[in-house]
Amino acid sequence: MKVSTQLIERVINKERKAQLELYRICFSTLMSVAFRYKKNEADAAALSNDAFLKILLNISKYNTETPINAWVRRIAINNAIDDYRKNKKREKTIETVDNFDNIEEADYFELNNEIEYQELNKMLLSLPNATRVVFNLFAIDGYSHKEITEELNIKLETSKWHMKEARKRLKALLIKRTSVNEI
């Protein structure tokens, strides 16, 4: 993703065409982050648009020495965290409890390495919301458990439990996928 300093200046000056050009440049990065946190395209698009609004409001603070992709990605992740916090209070968490205790151990290297992006994303989206958010922050976005606890206002043990639960559920889904493909 390349953005010229002239484009940034035009966006700061609130030129509509420049804003649209920046939106087109940032769109794929914003959506790739949003799809990891939202279950459908409409919600992911809304999350992306909220993040882009924050980009527009804070573009004057952007340091051109920092890669624009990293800056946009950080805003998108922080926006997803904010959205999670806001909606956490409103959502009734009625989750089904699955029994994954009797799953046969399998070697991860035996599992099919060629999982399509959509299929992996579908697996991630099948996780309960809080578990998916913790998994994304830890495994994909590189947050530590301590950082997750600070961002989501949860206990360290809770963050670690969600990570363990995500791994267990994803492993079960991978094993199920492998057994279905072998038939």
Biotite code that builds the C-alpha atoms (Angstrom):
import biotite.structure as struc

atoms = struc.array([
    struc.Atom([0.000, 0.000, 0.000], chain_id="A", res_id=1, res_name="MET", atom_name="CA", element="C"),
    struc.Atom([1.556, 3.251, -1.116], chain_id="A", res_id=2, res_name="LYS", atom_name="CA", element="C"),
    struc.Atom([0.236, 6.668, -0.251], chain_id="A", res_id=3, res_name="VAL", atom_name="CA", element="C"),
    struc.Atom([1.965, 9.858, -1.314], chain_id="A", res_id=4, res_name="SER", atom_name="CA", element="C"),
    struc.Atom([2.449, 12.766, 1.046], chain_id="A", res_id=5, res_name="THR", atom_name="CA", element="C"),
    struc.Atom([0.500, 14.878, -1.460], chain_id="A", res_id=6, res_name="GLN", atom_name="CA", element="C"),
    struc.Atom([-2.507, 12.572, -1.098], chain_id="A", res_id=7, res_name="LEU", atom_name="CA", element="C"),
    struc.Atom([-2.284, 12.797, 2.687], chain_id="A", res_id=8, res_name="ILE", atom_name="CA", element="C"),
    struc.Atom([-2.160, 16.593, 2.487], chain_id="A", res_id=9, res_name="GLU", atom_name="CA", element="C"),
    struc.Atom([-5.193, 16.617, 0.189], chain_id="A", res_id=10, res_name="ARG", atom_name="CA", element="C"),
    struc.Atom([-7.068, 14.370, 2.642], chain_id="A", res_id=11, res_name="VAL", atom_name="CA", element="C"),
    struc.Atom([-6.117, 16.695, 5.512], chain_id="A", res_id=12, res_name="ILE", atom_name="CA", element="C"),
    struc.Atom([-7.556, 19.550, 3.431], chain_id="A", res_id=13, res_name="ASN", atom_name="CA", element="C"),
    struc.Atom([-10.813, 17.523, 3.203], chain_id="A", res_id=14, res_name="LYS", atom_name="CA", element="C"),
    struc.Atom([-10.771, 17.016, -0.558], chain_id="A", res_id=15, res_name="GLU", atom_name="CA", element="C"),
    struc.Atom([-13.493, 14.459, -1.328], chain_id="A", res_id=16, res_name="ARG", atom_name="CA", element="C"),
    struc.Atom([-11.664, 12.879, -4.284], chain_id="A", res_id=17, res_name="LYS", atom_name="CA", element="C"),
    struc.Atom([-8.554, 12.400, -2.150], chain_id="A", res_id=18, res_name="ALA", atom_name="CA", element="C"),
    struc.Atom([-10.644, 10.801, 0.614], chain_id="A", res_id=19, res_name="GLN", atom_name="CA", element="C"),
    struc.Atom([-12.183, 8.401, -1.898], chain_id="A", res_id=20, res_name="LEU", atom_name="CA", element="C"),
    struc.Atom([-8.746, 7.541, -3.290], chain_id="A", res_id=21, res_name="GLU", atom_name="CA", element="C"),
    struc.Atom([-7.435, 6.852, 0.218], chain_id="A", res_id=22, res_name="LEU", atom_name="CA", element="C"),
    struc.Atom([-10.520, 4.733, 0.948], chain_id="A", res_id=23, res_name="TYR", atom_name="CA", element="C"),
    struc.Atom([-9.840, 2.593, -2.123], chain_id="A", res_id=24, res_name="ARG", atom_name="CA", element="C"),
    struc.Atom([-6.231, 2.152, -1.045], chain_id="A", res_id=25, res_name="ILE", atom_name="CA", element="C"),
    struc.Atom([-7.144, 1.191, 2.542], chain_id="A", res_id=26, res_name="CYS", atom_name="CA", element="C"),
    struc.Atom([-10.263, -0.872, 1.794], chain_id="A", res_id=27, res_name="PHE", atom_name="CA", element="C"),
    struc.Atom([-8.685, -4.333, 1.523], chain_id="A", res_id=28, res_name="SER", atom_name="CA", element="C"),
    struc.Atom([-6.660, -3.908, 4.713], chain_id="A", res_id=29, res_name="THR", atom_name="CA", element="C"),
    struc.Atom([-9.683, -2.637, 6.633], chain_id="A", res_id=30, res_name="LEU", atom_name="CA", element="C"),
    struc.Atom([-11.919, -5.445, 5.402], chain_id="A", res_id=31, res_name="MET", atom_name="CA", element="C"),
    struc.Atom([-9.334, -8.165, 6.070], chain_id="A", res_id=32, res_name="SER", atom_name="CA", element="C"),
    struc.Atom([-9.189, -7.092, 9.721], chain_id="A", res_id=33, res_name="VAL", atom_name="CA", element="C"),
    struc.Atom([-12.953, -6.607, 10.008], chain_id="A", res_id=34, res_name="ALA", atom_name="CA", element="C"),
    struc.Atom([-13.769, -10.056, 8.572], chain_id="A", res_id=35, res_name="PHE", atom_name="CA", element="C"),
    struc.Atom([-11.819, -11.669, 11.386], chain_id="A", res_id=36, res_name="ARG", atom_name="CA", element="C"),
    struc.Atom([-14.045, -9.999, 13.959], chain_id="A", res_id=37, res_name="TYR", atom_name="CA", element="C"),
    struc.Atom([-17.471, -9.954, 12.292], chain_id="A", res_id=38, res_name="LYS", atom_name="CA", element="C"),
    struc.Atom([-19.630, -12.823, 11.057], chain_id="A", res_id=39, res_name="LYS", atom_name="CA", element="C"),
    struc.Atom([-21.062, -11.239, 7.925], chain_id="A", res_id=40, res_name="ASN", atom_name="CA", element="C"),
    struc.Atom([-20.079, -8.855, 5.175], chain_id="A", res_id=41, res_name="GLU", atom_name="CA", element="C"),
    struc.Atom([-22.462, -6.079, 6.214], chain_id="A", res_id=42, res_name="ALA", atom_name="CA", element="C"),
    struc.Atom([-21.094, -5.961, 9.762], chain_id="A", res_id=43, res_name="ASP", atom_name="CA", element="C"),
    struc.Atom([-17.515, -6.159, 8.482], chain_id="A", res_id=44, res_name="ALA", atom_name="CA", element="C"),
    struc.Atom([-18.202, -3.282, 6.080], chain_id="A", res_id=45, res_name="ALA", atom_name="CA", element="C"),
    struc.Atom([-19.717, -1.194, 8.881], chain_id="A", res_id=46, res_name="ALA", atom_name="CA", element="C"),
    struc.Atom([-16.680, -1.888, 11.073], chain_id="A", res_id=47, res_name="LEU", atom_name="CA", element="C"),
    struc.Atom([-14.381, -0.958, 8.177], chain_id="A", res_id=48, res_name="SER", atom_name="CA", element="C"),
    struc.Atom([-16.255, 2.272, 7.556], chain_id="A", res_id=49, res_name="ASN", atom_name="CA", element="C"),
    struc.Atom([-16.016, 3.208, 11.229], chain_id="A", res_id=50, res_name="ASP", atom_name="CA", element="C"),
    struc.Atom([-12.279, 2.564, 11.104], chain_id="A", res_id=51, res_name="ALA", atom_name="CA", element="C"),
    struc.Atom([-11.929, 4.662, 7.963], chain_id="A", res_id=52, res_name="PHE", atom_name="CA", element="C"),
    struc.Atom([-13.767, 7.531, 9.634], chain_id="A", res_id=53, res_name="LEU", atom_name="CA", element="C"),
    struc.Atom([-11.206, 7.347, 12.451], chain_id="A", res_id=54, res_name="LYS", atom_name="CA", element="C"),
    struc.Atom([-8.452, 7.402, 9.833], chain_id="A", res_id=55, res_name="ILE", atom_name="CA", element="C"),
    struc.Atom([-9.926, 10.560, 8.299], chain_id="A", res_id=56, res_name="LEU", atom_name="CA", element="C"),
    struc.Atom([-10.300, 12.211, 11.695], chain_id="A", res_id=57, res_name="LEU", atom_name="CA", element="C"),
    struc.Atom([-6.720, 11.378, 12.690], chain_id="A", res_id=58, res_name="ASN", atom_name="CA", element="C"),
    struc.Atom([-4.860, 11.641, 9.369], chain_id="A", res_id=59, res_name="ILE", atom_name="CA", element="C"),
    struc.Atom([-3.152, 14.841, 10.508], chain_id="A", res_id=60, res_name="SER", atom_name="CA", element="C"),
    struc.Atom([-1.498, 12.796, 13.295], chain_id="A", res_id=61, res_name="LYS", atom_name="CA", element="C"),
    struc.Atom([-0.077, 10.238, 10.849], chain_id="A", res_id=62, res_name="TYR", atom_name="CA", element="C"),
    struc.Atom([3.727, 10.076, 10.881], chain_id="A", res_id=63, res_name="ASN", atom_name="CA", element="C"),
    struc.Atom([4.912, 9.547, 7.294], chain_id="A", res_id=64, res_name="THR", atom_name="CA", element="C"),
    struc.Atom([7.928, 7.587, 8.564], chain_id="A", res_id=65, res_name="GLU", atom_name="CA", element="C"),
    struc.Atom([5.567, 4.822, 9.697], chain_id="A", res_id=66, res_name="THR", atom_name="CA", element="C"),
    struc.Atom([4.276, 2.553, 6.920], chain_id="A", res_id=67, res_name="PRO", atom_name="CA", element="C"),
    struc.Atom([0.676, 3.533, 6.169], chain_id="A", res_id=68, res_name="ILE", atom_name="CA", element="C"),
    struc.Atom([-0.409, -0.114, 6.112], chain_id="A", res_id=69, res_name="ASN", atom_name="CA", element="C"),
    struc.Atom([0.752, -0.632, 9.712], chain_id="A", res_id=70, res_name="ALA", atom_name="CA", element="C"),
    struc.Atom([-0.988, 2.567, 10.829], chain_id="A", res_id=71, res_name="TRP", atom_name="CA", element="C"),
    struc.Atom([-4.261, 1.650, 9.068], chain_id="A", res_id=72, res_name="VAL", atom_name="CA", element="C"),
    struc.Atom([-4.109, -1.908, 10.440], chain_id="A", res_id=73, res_name="ARG", atom_name="CA", element="C"),
    struc.Atom([-3.580, -0.633, 14.005], chain_id="A", res_id=74, res_name="ARG", atom_name="CA", element="C"),
    struc.Atom([-6.588, 1.699, 13.708], chain_id="A", res_id=75, res_name="ILE", atom_name="CA", element="C"),
    struc.Atom([-8.711, -1.161, 12.322], chain_id="A", res_id=76, res_name="ALA", atom_name="CA", element="C"),
    struc.Atom([-7.705, -3.486, 15.182], chain_id="A", res_id=77, res_name="ILE", atom_name="CA", element="C"),
    struc.Atom([-8.308, -0.815, 17.820], chain_id="A", res_id=78, res_name="ASN", atom_name="CA", element="C"),
    struc.Atom([-11.674, -0.082, 16.233], chain_id="A", res_id=79, res_name="ASN", atom_name="CA", element="C"),
    struc.Atom([-12.589, -3.780, 16.404], chain_id="A", res_id=80, res_name="ALA", atom_name="CA", element="C"),
    struc.Atom([-11.621, -3.814, 20.094], chain_id="A", res_id=81, res_name="ILE", atom_name="CA", element="C"),
    struc.Atom([-13.743, -0.717, 20.739], chain_id="A", res_id=82, res_name="ASP", atom_name="CA", element="C"),
    struc.Atom([-16.666, -2.302, 18.888], chain_id="A", res_id=83, res_name="ASP", atom_name="CA", element="C"),
    struc.Atom([-16.315, -5.496, 20.931], chain_id="A", res_id=84, res_name="TYR", atom_name="CA", element="C"),
    struc.Atom([-16.306, -3.546, 24.202], chain_id="A", res_id=85, res_name="ARG", atom_name="CA", element="C"),
    struc.Atom([-19.359, -1.515, 23.148], chain_id="A", res_id=86, res_name="LYS", atom_name="CA", element="C"),
    struc.Atom([-21.366, -4.554, 22.003], chain_id="A", res_id=87, res_name="ASN", atom_name="CA", element="C"),
    struc.Atom([-20.243, -6.851, 24.803], chain_id="A", res_id=88, res_name="LYS", atom_name="CA", element="C"),
    struc.Atom([-22.577, -5.075, 27.180], chain_id="A", res_id=89, res_name="LYS", atom_name="CA", element="C"),
    struc.Atom([-25.582, -5.387, 24.869], chain_id="A", res_id=90, res_name="ARG", atom_name="CA", element="C"),
    struc.Atom([-25.182, -8.966, 23.726], chain_id="A", res_id=91, res_name="GLU", atom_name="CA", element="C"),
    struc.Atom([-26.789, -11.753, 25.633], chain_id="A", res_id=92, res_name="LYS", atom_name="CA", element="C"),
    struc.Atom([-24.232, -14.464, 25.674], chain_id="A", res_id=93, res_name="THR", atom_name="CA", element="C"),
    struc.Atom([-26.192, -17.609, 25.137], chain_id="A", res_id=94, res_name="ILE", atom_name="CA", element="C"),
    struc.Atom([-23.636, -20.025, 23.824], chain_id="A", res_id=95, res_name="GLU", atom_name="CA", element="C"),
    struc.Atom([-23.932, -23.690, 23.226], chain_id="A", res_id=96, res_name="THR", atom_name="CA", element="C"),
    struc.Atom([-21.573, -25.795, 25.228], chain_id="A", res_id=97, res_name="VAL", atom_name="CA", element="C"),
    struc.Atom([-19.905, -28.384, 23.057], chain_id="A", res_id=98, res_name="ASP", atom_name="CA", element="C"),
    struc.Atom([-18.143, -31.370, 24.501], chain_id="A", res_id=99, res_name="ASN", atom_name="CA", element="C"),
    struc.Atom([-14.683, -31.547, 22.976], chain_id="A", res_id=100, res_name="PHE", atom_name="CA", element="C"),
    struc.Atom([-13.122, -33.566, 25.797], chain_id="A", res_id=101, res_name="ASP", atom_name="CA", element="C"),
    struc.Atom([-13.169, -36.935, 24.026], chain_id="A", res_id=102, res_name="ASN", atom_name="CA", element="C"),
    struc.Atom([-11.517, -35.846, 20.813], chain_id="A", res_id=103, res_name="ILE", atom_name="CA", element="C"),
    struc.Atom([-8.832, -38.171, 19.634], chain_id="A", res_id=104, res_name="GLU", atom_name="CA", element="C"),
    struc.Atom([-5.359, -36.620, 19.616], chain_id="A", res_id=105, res_name="GLU", atom_name="CA", element="C"),
    struc.Atom([-4.111, -35.937, 16.101], chain_id="A", res_id=106, res_name="ALA", atom_name="CA", element="C"),
    struc.Atom([-0.810, -34.766, 14.803], chain_id="A", res_id=107, res_name="ASP", atom_name="CA", element="C"),
    struc.Atom([-1.254, -31.261, 13.377], chain_id="A", res_id=108, res_name="TYR", atom_name="CA", element="C"),
    struc.Atom([1.200, -32.084, 10.597], chain_id="A", res_id=109, res_name="PHE", atom_name="CA", element="C"),
    struc.Atom([-1.089, -34.856, 9.384], chain_id="A", res_id=110, res_name="GLU", atom_name="CA", element="C"),
    struc.Atom([-3.909, -32.393, 8.867], chain_id="A", res_id=111, res_name="LEU", atom_name="CA", element="C"),
    struc.Atom([-4.383, -30.953, 5.424], chain_id="A", res_id=112, res_name="ASN", atom_name="CA", element="C"),
    struc.Atom([-2.193, -27.841, 5.172], chain_id="A", res_id=113, res_name="ASN", atom_name="CA", element="C"),
    struc.Atom([-4.128, -26.372, 2.274], chain_id="A", res_id=114, res_name="GLU", atom_name="CA", element="C"),
    struc.Atom([-7.150, -24.879, 3.958], chain_id="A", res_id=115, res_name="ILE", atom_name="CA", element="C"),
    struc.Atom([-8.837, -22.263, 1.850], chain_id="A", res_id=116, res_name="GLU", atom_name="CA", element="C"),
    struc.Atom([-8.967, -18.775, 3.345], chain_id="A", res_id=117, res_name="TYR", atom_name="CA", element="C"),
    struc.Atom([-12.771, -18.757, 3.348], chain_id="A", res_id=118, res_name="GLN", atom_name="CA", element="C"),
    struc.Atom([-12.921, -22.099, 5.116], chain_id="A", res_id=119, res_name="GLU", atom_name="CA", element="C"),
    struc.Atom([-10.458, -21.012, 7.802], chain_id="A", res_id=120, res_name="LEU", atom_name="CA", element="C"),
    struc.Atom([-12.328, -17.746, 8.253], chain_id="A", res_id=121, res_name="ASN", atom_name="CA", element="C"),
    struc.Atom([-15.589, -19.696, 8.564], chain_id="A", res_id=122, res_name="LYS", atom_name="CA", element="C"),
    struc.Atom([-13.988, -21.801, 11.300], chain_id="A", res_id=123, res_name="MET", atom_name="CA", element="C"),
    struc.Atom([-12.848, -18.670, 13.141], chain_id="A", res_id=124, res_name="LEU", atom_name="CA", element="C"),
    struc.Atom([-16.294, -17.125, 12.844], chain_id="A", res_id=125, res_name="LEU", atom_name="CA", element="C"),
    struc.Atom([-17.852, -20.237, 14.369], chain_id="A", res_id=126, res_name="SER", atom_name="CA", element="C"),
    struc.Atom([-16.047, -19.481, 17.636], chain_id="A", res_id=127, res_name="LEU", atom_name="CA", element="C"),
    struc.Atom([-17.993, -17.656, 20.348], chain_id="A", res_id=128, res_name="PRO", atom_name="CA", element="C"),
    struc.Atom([-17.502, -13.896, 20.029], chain_id="A", res_id=129, res_name="ASN", atom_name="CA", element="C"),
    struc.Atom([-15.242, -13.343, 23.059], chain_id="A", res_id=130, res_name="ALA", atom_name="CA", element="C"),
    struc.Atom([-13.137, -16.407, 22.227], chain_id="A", res_id=131, res_name="THR", atom_name="CA", element="C"),
    struc.Atom([-12.753, -15.269, 18.612], chain_id="A", res_id=132, res_name="ARG", atom_name="CA", element="C"),
    struc.Atom([-11.681, -11.766, 19.665], chain_id="A", res_id=133, res_name="VAL", atom_name="CA", element="C"),
    struc.Atom([-9.041, -13.093, 22.076], chain_id="A", res_id=134, res_name="VAL", atom_name="CA", element="C"),
    struc.Atom([-7.798, -15.605, 19.479], chain_id="A", res_id=135, res_name="PHE", atom_name="CA", element="C"),
    struc.Atom([-7.518, -12.920, 16.781], chain_id="A", res_id=136, res_name="ASN", atom_name="CA", element="C"),
    struc.Atom([-5.706, -10.515, 19.078], chain_id="A", res_id=137, res_name="LEU", atom_name="CA", element="C"),
    struc.Atom([-3.270, -13.138, 20.370], chain_id="A", res_id=138, res_name="PHE", atom_name="CA", element="C"),
    struc.Atom([-2.632, -15.465, 17.434], chain_id="A", res_id=139, res_name="ALA", atom_name="CA", element="C"),
    struc.Atom([-3.051, -13.122, 14.484], chain_id="A", res_id=140, res_name="ILE", atom_name="CA", element="C"),
    struc.Atom([-2.481, -9.563, 15.692], chain_id="A", res_id=141, res_name="ASP", atom_name="CA", element="C"),
    struc.Atom([0.369, -10.447, 18.059], chain_id="A", res_id=142, res_name="GLY", atom_name="CA", element="C"),
    struc.Atom([-1.007, -9.065, 21.311], chain_id="A", res_id=143, res_name="TYR", atom_name="CA", element="C"),
    struc.Atom([0.264, -10.581, 24.572], chain_id="A", res_id=144, res_name="SER", atom_name="CA", element="C"),
    struc.Atom([-2.207, -11.895, 27.132], chain_id="A", res_id=145, res_name="HIS", atom_name="CA", element="C"),
    struc.Atom([-1.369, -8.913, 29.328], chain_id="A", res_id=146, res_name="LYS", atom_name="CA", element="C"),
    struc.Atom([-2.190, -6.488, 26.508], chain_id="A", res_id=147, res_name="GLU", atom_name="CA", element="C"),
    struc.Atom([-5.441, -8.351, 25.804], chain_id="A", res_id=148, res_name="ILE", atom_name="CA", element="C"),
    struc.Atom([-6.470, -8.121, 29.459], chain_id="A", res_id=149, res_name="THR", atom_name="CA", element="C"),
    struc.Atom([-5.857, -4.366, 29.401], chain_id="A", res_id=150, res_name="GLU", atom_name="CA", element="C"),
    struc.Atom([-7.694, -3.827, 26.103], chain_id="A", res_id=151, res_name="GLU", atom_name="CA", element="C"),
    struc.Atom([-10.721, -5.992, 26.875], chain_id="A", res_id=152, res_name="LEU", atom_name="CA", element="C"),
    struc.Atom([-10.803, -5.402, 30.627], chain_id="A", res_id=153, res_name="ASN", atom_name="CA", element="C"),
    struc.Atom([-10.727, -9.113, 31.451], chain_id="A", res_id=154, res_name="ILE", atom_name="CA", element="C"),
    struc.Atom([-8.581, -11.215, 33.780], chain_id="A", res_id=155, res_name="LYS", atom_name="CA", element="C"),
    struc.Atom([-5.367, -12.876, 32.611], chain_id="A", res_id=156, res_name="LEU", atom_name="CA", element="C"),
    struc.Atom([-6.824, -16.325, 33.307], chain_id="A", res_id=157, res_name="GLU", atom_name="CA", element="C"),
    struc.Atom([-9.869, -15.471, 31.200], chain_id="A", res_id=158, res_name="THR", atom_name="CA", element="C"),
    struc.Atom([-7.689, -14.467, 28.254], chain_id="A", res_id=159, res_name="SER", atom_name="CA", element="C"),
    struc.Atom([-5.685, -17.686, 28.519], chain_id="A", res_id=160, res_name="LYS", atom_name="CA", element="C"),
    struc.Atom([-8.886, -19.746, 28.838], chain_id="A", res_id=161, res_name="TRP", atom_name="CA", element="C"),
    struc.Atom([-10.324, -18.188, 25.665], chain_id="A", res_id=162, res_name="HIS", atom_name="CA", element="C"),
    struc.Atom([-7.094, -18.956, 23.817], chain_id="A", res_id=163, res_name="MET", atom_name="CA", element="C"),
    struc.Atom([-7.120, -22.570, 25.034], chain_id="A", res_id=164, res_name="LYS", atom_name="CA", element="C"),
    struc.Atom([-10.799, -22.900, 24.137], chain_id="A", res_id=165, res_name="GLU", atom_name="CA", element="C"),
    struc.Atom([-10.205, -21.458, 20.655], chain_id="A", res_id=166, res_name="ALA", atom_name="CA", element="C"),
    struc.Atom([-7.381, -23.915, 20.010], chain_id="A", res_id=167, res_name="ARG", atom_name="CA", element="C"),
    struc.Atom([-9.496, -26.832, 21.238], chain_id="A", res_id=168, res_name="LYS", atom_name="CA", element="C"),
    struc.Atom([-12.482, -25.876, 19.083], chain_id="A", res_id=169, res_name="ARG", atom_name="CA", element="C"),
    struc.Atom([-10.378, -25.140, 15.998], chain_id="A", res_id=170, res_name="LEU", atom_name="CA", element="C"),
    struc.Atom([-8.550, -28.436, 16.427], chain_id="A", res_id=171, res_name="LYS", atom_name="CA", element="C"),
    struc.Atom([-11.905, -30.251, 16.605], chain_id="A", res_id=172, res_name="ALA", atom_name="CA", element="C"),
    struc.Atom([-13.077, -28.502, 13.446], chain_id="A", res_id=173, res_name="LEU", atom_name="CA", element="C"),
    struc.Atom([-9.827, -29.387, 11.642], chain_id="A", res_id=174, res_name="LEU", atom_name="CA", element="C"),
    struc.Atom([-10.109, -33.023, 12.675], chain_id="A", res_id=175, res_name="ILE", atom_name="CA", element="C"),
    struc.Atom([-13.745, -33.097, 11.555], chain_id="A", res_id=176, res_name="LYS", atom_name="CA", element="C"),
    struc.Atom([-12.757, -31.500, 8.230], chain_id="A", res_id=177, res_name="ARG", atom_name="CA", element="C"),
    struc.Atom([-9.986, -34.044, 7.724], chain_id="A", res_id=178, res_name="THR", atom_name="CA", element="C"),
    struc.Atom([-12.262, -37.002, 8.476], chain_id="A", res_id=179, res_name="SER", atom_name="CA", element="C"),
    struc.Atom([-14.922, -35.678, 6.071], chain_id="A", res_id=180, res_name="VAL", atom_name="CA", element="C"),
    struc.Atom([-12.328, -35.219, 3.304], chain_id="A", res_id=181, res_name="ASN", atom_name="CA", element="C"),
    struc.Atom([-11.047, -38.779, 3.783], chain_id="A", res_id=182, res_name="GLU", atom_name="CA", element="C"),
    struc.Atom([-14.460, -40.306, 3.095], chain_id="A", res_id=183, res_name="ILE", atom_name="CA", element="C"),
])
